[in-house]
Amino acid sequence: MPTKRMQRFHDALDPVERFGEVVFGLIMVLTFTGSLSAAEGGRAEVRMMLIGALGCSIAWGLVDSVMYLMGTKTERERGAAILRALRGGATEAEGRRLIAGALPKLVASVLTPEELESTRRKLAIMPEAALNPSLRKDDLLGAFAVFCWVVAATIPVLVPFLFSALTQ
């Protein structure tokens, strides 16, 4: 069974979540590399293109890792808001509606009122720490993993230009 930290990396690097960002990063790098022919460009031109493409890749990795942190924080804030509402005097029926509304429609559709009520009761007695939506060390590590993944995905596009720059 994976550890919590490994699960966090798995969540951060979920292929479905990262696919769009990696493709966008590749498109940006290909825009740089497509502007110059490795065979015809001089050493200075190839070097400048490599610096620009790598800088673009790093910038996109930073943007994507910040977006990951914002999404994580927003998800936690939403969960904390539901817990506060459950503790703040929501009736049992309102609590069940809050929980069902937070779940994917398919999942909510198969839960019985008794299951939703059982979940409501368990959530209502969760410790106060569960209401803290702060980012944690593992979140920062997950953001770093996202950054590395996005940047690393663009490196293969740059390899021919690296060889060209080294051999000139």
C-alpha positions as a Markdown table, in Angstrom:
| # | Residue | x | y | z |
|---|---|---|---|---|
| 1 | Met | 0.0 | 0.0 | 0.0 |
| 2 | Pro | 1.5 | 3.4 | -1.0 |
| 3 | Thr | 2.4 | 5.8 | 1.7 |
| 4 | Lys | 0.6 | 9.2 | 2.1 |
| 5 | Arg | 3.5 | 11.0 | 0.5 |
| 6 | Met | 3.6 | 8.6 | -2.4 |
| 7 | Gln | -0.1 | 9.0 | -2.8 |
| 8 | Arg | 0.3 | 12.8 | -2.9 |
| 9 | Phe | 2.9 | 12.5 | -5.7 |
| 10 | His | 0.6 | 10.1 | -7.6 |
| 11 | Asp | -2.3 | 12.7 | -7.2 |
| 12 | Ala | 0.0 | 15.5 | -8.3 |
| 13 | Leu | 1.2 | 13.7 | -11.4 |
| 14 | Asp | -2.1 | 12.3 | -12.4 |
| 15 | Pro | -1.8 | 11.9 | -16.2 |
| 16 | Val | -5.4 | 13.2 | -16.8 |
| 17 | Glu | -4.6 | 16.3 | -14.7 |
| 18 | Arg | -1.2 | 17.0 | -16.2 |
| 19 | Phe | -1.9 | 16.1 | -19.9 |
| 20 | Gly | -3.1 | 19.6 | -20.9 |
| 21 | Glu | -0.3 | 21.4 | -19.1 |
| 22 | Val | 2.4 | 19.2 | -20.6 |
| 23 | Val | 0.9 | 19.5 | -24.1 |
| 24 | Phe | 0.8 | 23.3 | -23.7 |
| 25 | Gly | 4.4 | 23.4 | -22.5 |
| 26 | Leu | 5.4 | 21.3 | -25.5 |
| 27 | Ile | 3.6 | 23.7 | -27.9 |
| 28 | Met | 5.4 | 26.7 | -26.4 |
| 29 | Val | 8.8 | 25.0 | -26.7 |
| 30 | Leu | 8.0 | 23.9 | -30.2 |
| 31 | Thr | 7.2 | 27.5 | -31.1 |
| 32 | Phe | 10.7 | 28.4 | -30.1 |
| 33 | Thr | 12.4 | 25.5 | -31.8 |
| 34 | Gly | 10.3 | 25.8 | -34.9 |
| 35 | Ser | 11.6 | 29.3 | -35.4 |
| 36 | Leu | 15.1 | 28.0 | -36.1 |
| 37 | Ser | 16.6 | 25.2 | -38.1 |
| 38 | Ala | 19.3 | 23.4 | -36.1 |
| 39 | Ala | 21.2 | 22.6 | -39.3 |
| 40 | Glu | 21.2 | 26.2 | -40.6 |
| 41 | Gly | 21.3 | 28.3 | -37.4 |
| 42 | Gly | 24.6 | 29.5 | -36.1 |
| 43 | Arg | 25.9 | 28.7 | -32.6 |
| 44 | Ala | 24.7 | 32.0 | -31.2 |
| 45 | Glu | 21.3 | 31.6 | -32.7 |
| 46 | Val | 20.9 | 28.1 | -31.4 |
| 47 | Arg | 22.1 | 29.1 | -28.0 |
| 48 | Met | 19.6 | 32.0 | -27.8 |
| 49 | Met | 16.8 | 29.7 | -28.9 |
| 50 | Leu | 17.7 | 27.1 | -26.3 |
| 51 | Ile | 17.8 | 29.7 | -23.6 |
| 52 | Gly | 14.4 | 31.1 | -24.7 |
| 53 | Ala | 12.8 | 27.7 | -25.0 |
| 54 | Leu | 14.2 | 26.5 | -21.6 |
| 55 | Gly | 13.1 | 29.7 | -20.0 |
| 56 | Cys | 9.7 | 29.3 | -21.4 |
| 57 | Ser | 9.5 | 25.7 | -20.2 |
| 58 | Ile | 10.6 | 26.7 | -16.7 |
| 59 | Ala | 8.1 | 29.6 | -16.6 |
| 60 | Trp | 5.3 | 27.2 | -17.6 |
| 61 | Gly | 6.4 | 24.7 | -15.0 |
| 62 | Leu | 6.2 | 27.4 | -12.3 |
| 63 | Val | 2.8 | 28.5 | -13.5 |
| 64 | Asp | 1.5 | 25.0 | -13.5 |
| 65 | Ser | 2.9 | 24.3 | -10.0 |
| 66 | Val | 1.2 | 27.4 | -8.7 |
| 67 | Met | -2.0 | 26.4 | -10.3 |
| 68 | Tyr | -1.7 | 23.0 | -8.6 |
| 69 | Leu | -1.2 | 24.7 | -5.2 |
| 70 | Met | -4.2 | 26.9 | -5.9 |
| 71 | Gly | -6.4 | 24.0 | -6.8 |
| 72 | Thr | -5.3 | 22.0 | -3.7 |
| 73 | Lys | -6.0 | 25.0 | -1.5 |
| 74 | Thr | -9.4 | 25.6 | -3.1 |
| 75 | Glu | -10.4 | 22.0 | -2.7 |
| 76 | Arg | -9.5 | 22.1 | 1.0 |
| 77 | Glu | -11.3 | 25.4 | 1.5 |
| 78 | Arg | -14.4 | 23.9 | 0.0 |
| 79 | Gly | -14.2 | 20.9 | 2.3 |
| 80 | Ala | -13.7 | 23.1 | 5.3 |
| 81 | Ala | -16.7 | 25.2 | 4.3 |
| 82 | Ile | -18.9 | 22.1 | 4.2 |
| 83 | Leu | -17.6 | 21.0 | 7.6 |
| 84 | Arg | -18.3 | 24.5 | 9.0 |
| 85 | Ala | -21.8 | 24.5 | 7.6 |
| 86 | Leu | -22.5 | 21.0 | 9.1 |
| 87 | Arg | -21.3 | 22.2 | 12.5 |
| 88 | Gly | -22.9 | 25.6 | 12.2 |
| 89 | Gly | -26.4 | 24.5 | 12.7 |
| 90 | Ala | -27.4 | 22.9 | 9.4 |
| 91 | Thr | -30.3 | 20.5 | 9.9 |
| 92 | Glu | -29.8 | 16.9 | 9.2 |
| 93 | Ala | -31.5 | 17.2 | 5.8 |
| 94 | Glu | -29.4 | 20.2 | 4.9 |
| 95 | Gly | -26.3 | 18.4 | 5.9 |
| 96 | Arg | -27.2 | 15.4 | 3.7 |
| 97 | Arg | -27.8 | 17.8 | 0.8 |
| 98 | Leu | -24.4 | 19.5 | 1.4 |
| 99 | Ile | -22.6 | 16.2 | 1.3 |
| 100 | Ala | -24.5 | 14.9 | -1.7 |
| 101 | Gly | -23.7 | 18.2 | -3.5 |
| 102 | Ala | -20.0 | 17.8 | -2.8 |
| 103 | Leu | -19.9 | 14.3 | -4.3 |
| 104 | Pro | -19.7 | 13.4 | -8.0 |
| 105 | Lys | -23.3 | 13.1 | -9.2 |
| 106 | Leu | -22.9 | 9.4 | -10.0 |
| 107 | Val | -21.6 | 8.6 | -6.5 |
| 108 | Ala | -24.3 | 10.7 | -4.8 |
| 109 | Ser | -27.0 | 9.0 | -6.9 |
| 110 | Val | -26.2 | 5.6 | -5.4 |
| 111 | Leu | -26.0 | 6.6 | -1.7 |
| 112 | Thr | -29.1 | 6.0 | 0.4 |
| 113 | Pro | -30.3 | 8.7 | 2.9 |
| 114 | Glu | -29.0 | 6.5 | 5.7 |
| 115 | Glu | -25.5 | 6.4 | 4.2 |
| 116 | Leu | -25.5 | 10.1 | 3.7 |
| 117 | Glu | -26.7 | 10.6 | 7.3 |
| 118 | Ser | -24.0 | 8.3 | 8.6 |
| 119 | Thr | -21.4 | 10.3 | 6.6 |
| 120 | Arg | -22.9 | 13.5 | 8.0 |
| 121 | Arg | -22.6 | 12.3 | 11.6 |
| 122 | Lys | -18.9 | 11.2 | 11.0 |
| 123 | Leu | -18.0 | 14.5 | 9.4 |
| 124 | Ala | -19.7 | 16.5 | 12.2 |
| 125 | Ile | -17.4 | 15.0 | 14.8 |
| 126 | Met | -14.2 | 15.4 | 12.9 |
| 127 | Pro | -11.4 | 17.2 | 14.8 |
| 128 | Glu | -11.0 | 21.0 | 14.4 |
| 129 | Ala | -7.7 | 20.3 | 12.5 |
| 130 | Ala | -9.8 | 19.1 | 9.6 |
| 131 | Leu | -11.1 | 22.6 | 9.2 |
| 132 | Asn | -7.6 | 23.9 | 8.5 |
| 133 | Pro | -7.2 | 24.3 | 4.7 |
| 134 | Ser | -3.6 | 25.3 | 4.9 |
| 135 | Leu | -1.0 | 24.0 | 2.4 |
| 136 | Arg | 1.3 | 21.4 | 3.8 |
| 137 | Lys | 4.9 | 20.3 | 3.1 |
| 138 | Asp | 3.6 | 17.4 | 0.9 |
| 139 | Asp | 1.6 | 19.9 | -1.2 |
| 140 | Leu | 4.8 | 21.9 | -1.9 |
| 141 | Leu | 6.5 | 18.6 | -2.8 |
| 142 | Gly | 3.6 | 17.8 | -5.1 |
| 143 | Ala | 4.0 | 21.2 | -6.7 |
| 144 | Phe | 7.7 | 20.6 | -7.2 |
| 145 | Ala | 6.9 | 17.2 | -8.8 |
| 146 | Val | 4.5 | 19.0 | -11.2 |
| 147 | Phe | 7.2 | 21.6 | -12.1 |
| 148 | Cys | 9.7 | 18.8 | -12.8 |
| 149 | Trp | 7.3 | 16.8 | -14.8 |
| 150 | Val | 6.3 | 19.8 | -17.0 |
| 151 | Val | 9.9 | 20.9 | -17.6 |
| 152 | Ala | 11.2 | 17.3 | -18.2 |
| 153 | Ala | 8.5 | 16.7 | -20.8 |
| 154 | Thr | 9.9 | 19.5 | -23.0 |
| 155 | Ile | 13.5 | 18.4 | -22.8 |
| 156 | Pro | 13.3 | 15.8 | -25.6 |
| 157 | Val | 12.3 | 18.5 | -28.0 |
| 158 | Leu | 15.5 | 20.5 | -27.2 |
| 159 | Val | 18.0 | 17.5 | -27.5 |
| 160 | Pro | 18.7 | 18.0 | -31.2 |
| 161 | Phe | 19.5 | 21.6 | -30.7 |
| 162 | Leu | 21.7 | 20.8 | -27.7 |
| 163 | Phe | 23.7 | 18.5 | -30.0 |
| 164 | Ser | 23.8 | 21.1 | -32.7 |
| 165 | Ala | 25.1 | 23.7 | -30.2 |
| 166 | Leu | 27.8 | 21.4 | -28.9 |
| 167 | Thr | 29.1 | 20.3 | -32.3 |
| 168 | Gln | 29.4 | 23.8 | -33.8 |
